[in-house]
Amino acid sequence: MEKIYYKYDGNNVRQSLETVDKLCKYIYTNDSTDRLRTKAMLCHIYHNALHDRWFEARDLILMSHLQESIDNSDVPLQILYNRAMVQVGLCAFRVGNIKEAHSALLDIQIGNRAKELLAQGVMVQRNVEKSKEQEIKERQRLIPFHMHINLELIECMYLVSAMLIEIPYMCTRDYETKKRLISKQFHYQLKNSERQPVVGPPENMREHVVAASKAMRNGDWKSCIDFLINEKMSAKVWDLMPQSTNVKKMLVEKVKEESLRTYLFRYSSIYESISIQNLAQMFDLPRSQVYSIISKMIINEELMASLDQPTQTVVMHRTEPTKLQTLALQLSEKITSLMDFTERMMTSKGGEMGAFLTRNQRTNGFIILFYLFFS
């Protein structure tokens, strides 16, 4: 199992999957220790994700409940868990599940410790001295080079998935001064680019993703695709996967859809109505797909509009809050954060908040009171 679980066999996919499945089931049946069963489960998840069997890999993770117990396992098992989760994230991206890919790769990318967490190198930290024994142990845990997962590929897929999630969210409510950050690393790359006095053409992978994000923010999906899919990016990232053609097609479709959503979020206040046919031509999408995307946005209350079926137009509704309502929303956010801080402080000292109301009742009461007062 340890010698074949990380190998991609494009010619005999079915035979490879059957072999790994047979070996894992044998271990599940005959093993009496939890460690070997857990190890086999992680190898099984890794192999399924490597061959784009997303649902099988996801179901194994959910049934095993490894997320709850992996912190108590030994270091080699934690490294294997990290490798399996990264492969699941890459698999989710390849099959088009962008949110799942982002959540699976998030823990690995936080703190720029991917090389250490995947045992593909030893990180040198400032002001941290390690003994010779610790260094020897860390080097002994390193995985052979032929089993490595490309770190630039991981970071690129993480940043691209964060871009597809963050950019529409950033344009949803421009009146909110403080928004929840979904990906801190993605925002860090954007801020670094904005601080530069002169921004030249992108050279490395991160700069290409940042340039694509700026193009998507303006609704320019063609420039966004040009920045993501070109000779440099293909050689460094996309061509490393055997399914590169399908991944590029999927990425083009996702960029078109999210660019349409971003355009509607950002410029809906300018339009009184807009034709679905015009939107379909602008973003090179079928009319039925544009109709479906806008319908979902209206149902989820992301876009305040209505569809006029006889004329095939989107009629916008003016729902921008007044300045007073915006201040009320800001005040409610501050009250919520103040109550969270107070609860943490009281809990740390062994006390409790007032017993006459639950936390949700108090918070919702403050928010409703101020919103109704200022509306």
C-alpha positions in Angstrom: 0.0 0.0 0.0 2.7 2.5 0.9 4.5 1.9 -2.4 1.6 2.4 -4.7 -0.9 4.8 -3.1 0.8 8.0 -4.4 1.2 6.8 -8.0 -1.0 8.0 -10.7 -1.7 5.4 -13.4 -3.5 7.1 -16.3 -3.5 4.0 -18.5 -4.9 1.5 -16.0 -7.0 3.6 -13.7 -9.6 1.0 -13.0 -7.1 -1.7 -12.2 -5.1 0.6 -9.9 -8.2 1.7 -8.0 -9.3 -2.0 -7.6 -5.9 -3.0 -6.3 -5.8 -0.2 -3.7 -9.4 -0.9 -2.7 -8.7 -4.6 -2.2 -5.6 -3.9 -0.1 -7.4 -1.4 2.1 -10.4 -3.6 2.7 -8.1 -6.4 3.8 -6.5 -4.1 6.4 -9.9 -2.8 7.5 -11.1 -6.4 8.1 -8.0 -8.0 9.7 -6.2 -5.2 11.6 -6.8 -4.9 15.3 -4.9 -1.7 15.9 -6.3 1.7 15.1 -3.1 3.1 13.7 -2.8 0.8 10.7 -6.4 1.2 9.9 -6.1 5.0 10.0 -3.0 4.8 7.9 -4.8 2.6 5.3 -7.7 5.0 5.3 -5.5 8.0 4.6 -3.8 6.1 1.7 -7.2 5.2 0.4 -8.3 8.8 0.5 -5.1 10.0 -1.2 -5.4 7.5 -4.0 -9.1 8.2 -4.7 -8.4 12.0 -4.8 -5.4 11.5 -7.0 -7.6 9.9 -9.6 -10.4 12.5 -9.3 -12.8 10.3 -7.4 -14.0 13.3 -5.3 -17.1 11.8 -3.8 -15.4 8.6 -2.7 -12.6 10.5 -1.1 -15.0 13.0 0.6 -17.2 10.2 2.0 -14.2 8.4 3.4 -13.1 11.5 5.3 -16.6 12.2 6.6 -17.1 8.6 7.8 -13.7 8.2 9.4 -14.0 11.4 11.6 -10.2 11.7 11.3 -10.4 15.5 11.8 -11.3 15.0 15.4 -8.6 12.5 16.4 -5.6 13.3 14.1 -4.2 15.8 16.6 -3.6 13.0 19.1 -1.7 10.8 16.5 2.0 10.6 16.0 3.9 12.9 13.6 4.2 10.5 10.6 0.5 9.9 10.7 -0.2 13.7 10.8 2.1 14.2 7.8 0.1 11.6 5.9 -3.1 13.3 6.9 -1.8 16.6 5.6 -0.8 15.0 2.3 -4.2 13.4 1.9 -6.1 16.7 2.7 -4.0 18.6 0.1 -4.7 15.9 -2.5 -8.4 16.2 -1.7 -8.2 19.9 -2.1 -6.5 19.6 -5.5 -9.1 17.0 -6.5 -12.0 19.3 -5.5 -10.5 22.1 -7.6 -10.0 19.8 -10.7 -13.7 18.7 -10.5 -14.9 22.3 -10.1 -15.8 22.4 -6.3 -14.1 25.6 -5.6 -15.4 26.2 -2.0 -14.4 22.7 -0.9 -11.0 23.1 -2.5 -10.4 26.4 -0.6 -11.5 24.9 2.7 -9.3 21.8 2.3 -6.2 23.8 1.3 -6.7 26.6 3.9 -5.0 25.0 6.9 -1.9 24.0 4.9 -1.4 27.5 3.5 -1.8 29.4 6.7 1.5 30.6 8.0 3.5 29.6 4.9 4.4 26.3 6.5 3.4 24.0 3.7 6.9 22.6 3.2 7.2 21.7 6.8 3.6 20.3 7.2 4.1 18.0 4.2 7.6 16.9 5.2 9.1 18.2 2.0 11.8 20.3 3.6 13.0 21.8 6.9 11.8 25.3 7.7 14.3 27.7 9.2 12.5 30.0 11.7 13.9 33.2 13.2 14.8 33.3 16.9 14.1 29.6 17.2 17.1 27.4 18.0 16.9 23.6 17.5 19.0 21.0 19.0 20.9 18.5 16.8 18.5 15.7 17.9 15.5 17.7 16.7 17.1 18.5 13.4 18.0 14.8 12.9 14.4 13.7 13.7 13.0 16.3 11.3 15.3 15.2 8.5 14.4 11.6 9.1 10.7 12.4 8.6 11.3 14.0 5.2 9.5 12.3 2.3 11.5 11.2 -0.8 11.5 13.6 -3.7 9.5 11.3 -6.0 6.5 11.5 -3.5 6.5 15.3 -3.3 3.5 17.4 -4.1 4.4 20.6 -6.1 4.1 23.5 -3.6 3.6 26.1 -6.3 0.7 24.1 -7.7 -0.9 24.0 -4.2 -0.5 27.7 -3.7 -1.8 28.6 -7.1 -4.9 26.5 -6.7 -5.5 28.0 -3.3 -5.1 31.6 -4.5 -7.3 31.0 -7.6 -10.1 29.4 -5.5 -9.8 32.3 -3.0 -10.1 34.7 -5.9 -13.2 33.1 -7.2 -14.8 33.3 -3.7 -13.4 36.6 -2.5 -13.8 39.0 -5.4 -17.7 38.6 -5.7 -17.9 38.8 -1.9 -15.9 42.0 -1.8 -18.3 43.6 -4.3 -21.5 42.5 -2.6 -21.9 45.2 0.0 -19.7 48.2 -0.7 -21.4 50.2 2.2 -19.9 47.8 4.8 -16.7 49.3 6.0 -15.5 46.1 7.7 -16.0 42.8 6.0 -15.1 39.3 7.1 -11.9 38.1 5.5 -12.3 34.6 3.9 -8.6 34.3 2.9 -6.0 36.4 4.7 -3.2 35.3 2.4 -5.1 36.4 -0.7 -5.8 39.8 0.8 -2.1 40.0 1.8 -1.1 39.5 -1.9 -3.7 42.2 -3.0 -2.5 44.7 -0.5 1.2 44.2 -1.4 0.3 44.9 -5.0 -1.7 48.0 -4.2 1.2 49.4 -2.1 3.6 49.3 -5.0 4.0 52.7 -6.7 4.5 51.2 -10.1 2.9 47.9 -11.1 4.5 46.2 -14.1 3.4 43.2 -16.1 3.1 40.1 -13.9 6.1 37.8 -13.7 5.5 35.1 -11.2 2.5 33.0 -10.3 1.3 35.3 -7.5 1.4 38.4 -9.6 -0.6 36.6 -12.3 -3.3 35.7 -9.8 -3.4 39.3 -8.4 -3.7 40.8 -11.9 -6.5 38.3 -12.7 -8.3 39.4 -9.5 -8.2 43.1 -10.5 -9.5 42.2 -13.9 -12.4 40.2 -12.4 -13.2 43.0 -10.0 -14.0 45.2 -13.1 -15.9 42.4 -14.8 -13.2 41.9 -17.5 -13.3 38.1 -17.7 -11.2 37.9 -20.9 -8.2 39.7 -19.3 -8.7 37.5 -16.2 -8.5 34.3 -18.2 -5.5 35.7 -20.2 -3.6 36.3 -16.9 -4.5 32.8 -15.5 -4.1 30.7 -18.6 -1.0 31.5 -20.7 2.4 30.0 -21.5 4.1 30.9 -18.2 1.2 29.7 -16.0 0.7 26.5 -18.1 4.3 25.6 -17.9 4.5 26.2 -14.1 1.1 25.0 -13.0 -1.5 23.7 -15.3 0.6 21.4 -17.5 1.8 19.6 -14.3 -1.6 17.8 -14.2 -2.6 15.0 -16.6 -6.1 16.5 -16.7 -4.8 20.0 -17.7 -7.2 20.4 -20.7 -10.3 19.7 -18.6 -9.1 21.9 -15.8 -8.5 24.9 -18.1 -12.0 24.5 -19.5 -13.5 24.3 -16.1 -11.6 27.4 -15.0 -12.8 29.4 -18.0 -16.4 28.6 -17.1 -15.9 29.5 -13.4 -14.3 32.8 -14.3 -17.1 33.7 -16.6 -19.8 32.9 -14.0 -18.0 34.7 -11.1 -17.2 37.7 -13.3 -20.9 38.0 -14.2 -21.8 37.8 -10.5 -19.2 40.4 -9.7 -20.4 42.7 -12.4 -24.0 42.6 -11.2 -22.9 43.2 -7.6 -20.7 46.2 -8.4 -22.8 47.9 -11.1 -26.4 47.0 -10.2 -26.9 50.5 -8.7 -26.1 52.1 -12.1 -28.8 50.1 -14.0 -32.5 50.3 -13.7 -32.9 47.2 -15.9 -30.6 45.1 -18.1 -31.3 42.6 -20.8 -30.3 38.9 -20.1 -29.3 38.7 -23.8 -26.8 41.5 -23.4 -25.3 39.8 -20.3 -25.1 36.6 -22.2 -23.2 38.3 -25.0 -20.9 40.2 -22.6 -19.8 37.1 -20.7 -20.1 34.6 -23.6 -22.5 32.4 -21.7 -25.7 30.7 -22.8 -28.9 32.6 -22.0 -30.2 29.8 -19.9 -27.1 29.7 -17.7 -27.3 33.5 -17.2 -30.9 33.2 -16.2 -30.1 30.4 -13.7 -27.2 32.4 -12.1 -29.4 35.5 -11.7 -32.3 33.5 -10.3 -30.0 31.9 -7.7 -28.7 35.4 -6.7 -32.2 36.7 -6.3 -33.4 33.6 -4.3 -30.4 33.9 -2.0 -31.1 37.6 -1.5 -27.7 38.5 -2.9 -29.2 40.7 -5.6 -32.2 42.9 -5.0 -33.9 42.5 -8.4 -36.7 40.7 -10.2 -36.9 38.9 -13.6 -39.3 40.2 -16.2 -39.9 37.1 -18.3 -41.9 38.6 -21.3 -39.1 41.1 -22.0 -36.2 38.9 -20.7 -34.8 41.7 -18.5 -33.5 42.0 -15.0 -35.3 44.9 -13.1 -33.1 46.3 -10.3 -34.6 47.4 -7.0 -33.0 50.4 -5.1 -32.1 49.0 -1.7 -29.0 51.0 -0.8 -29.2 51.9 2.9 -29.1 55.5 4.0 -26.1 56.9 5.8 -28.0 56.5 9.1 -28.8 52.9 8.5 -25.1 52.2 7.6 -24.0 53.7 10.9 -26.6 51.5 12.6 -25.1 48.4 11.0 -21.6 49.5 12.0 -22.9 50.0 15.6 -24.5 46.6 15.7 -21.2 45.0 14.6 -19.3 46.8 17.3 -21.9 45.7 19.9 -21.6 42.1 18.8 -17.8 42.2 19.0 -18.0 43.9 22.4 -20.3 41.2 23.7 -17.9 38.5 22.3 -15.0 40.1 24.1 -17.0 40.4 27.4 -18.0 36.8 27.3 -14.5 35.6 26.7 -13.3 37.8 29.6 -16.0 36.5 31.9 -15.4 32.9 30.9 -11.7 33.2 31.6 -12.4 34.5 35.1 -14.9 31.7 35.8 -18.0 33.9 35.7 -21.0 34.0 33.4 -23.1 36.6 31.7 -26.5 37.6 32.9 -28.8 34.7 33.3 -32.0 36.5 32.4 -31.2 36.4 28.6 -29.3 34.0 26.4 -26.4 35.3 24.2 -28.4 35.2 21.0 -31.4 36.9 22.5 -29.2 39.8 23.8 -27.3 40.2 20.6 -30.4 40.0 18.3 -32.2 42.3 20.6 -29.6 45.0 20.3 -29.3 44.6 16.6 -33.1 44.7 16.0 -33.6 47.6 18.3 -31.0 49.8 16.7 -31.9 48.8 13.1 -35.6 49.6 13.8 -34.8 52.8 15.5 -32.7 54.1 12.6 -34.8 52.7 9.7 
